[in-house]
Amino acid sequence: MSVHQLVQHQQIPASLEKVWKFFSSAKNLQTITPEYMNFHVTSGDQPEEIHPGQIITYTVSPVLSIPVFWMTEITQVQPLKMFVDEQRRGPYKMWHHQHHFIEKDGGVFMTDIVHYQLPLGFLRELTRWLFVKRQLENVFAFRTQKVKEIFG
């Protein structure tokens, strides 16, 4: 049962307050997710800024446009520094996503650290190498590009 890690860094030319406001709002998740994923927040009205214990639900279609339910909980928040979302129900056996923000070089240096584990027993590693690893990399590459468009 391997736990895999994905680490992504991005320098964003904007103030810490502006970057935090954008990323700490569930309302912006759809904006930074590729359209082909058919990602939609389904948990109704969300507060402007995340808080510990917040539950966010989504539908996402990662394979053959088949919608999958996904529920995450915001488990930790240190305003203007970091937050963590963890899957409570969804496509992964385990999903733990850290978002870190540091003022640096006149902007914000953002780091995402995702630890994940797949279901599917003996097929999990094959599935990861054939599909999941590449898809996650593509989603984060899309997000990097979208953040460049939004923040310059």
Disulfide bonds with the S-S distance in Angstrom:
none
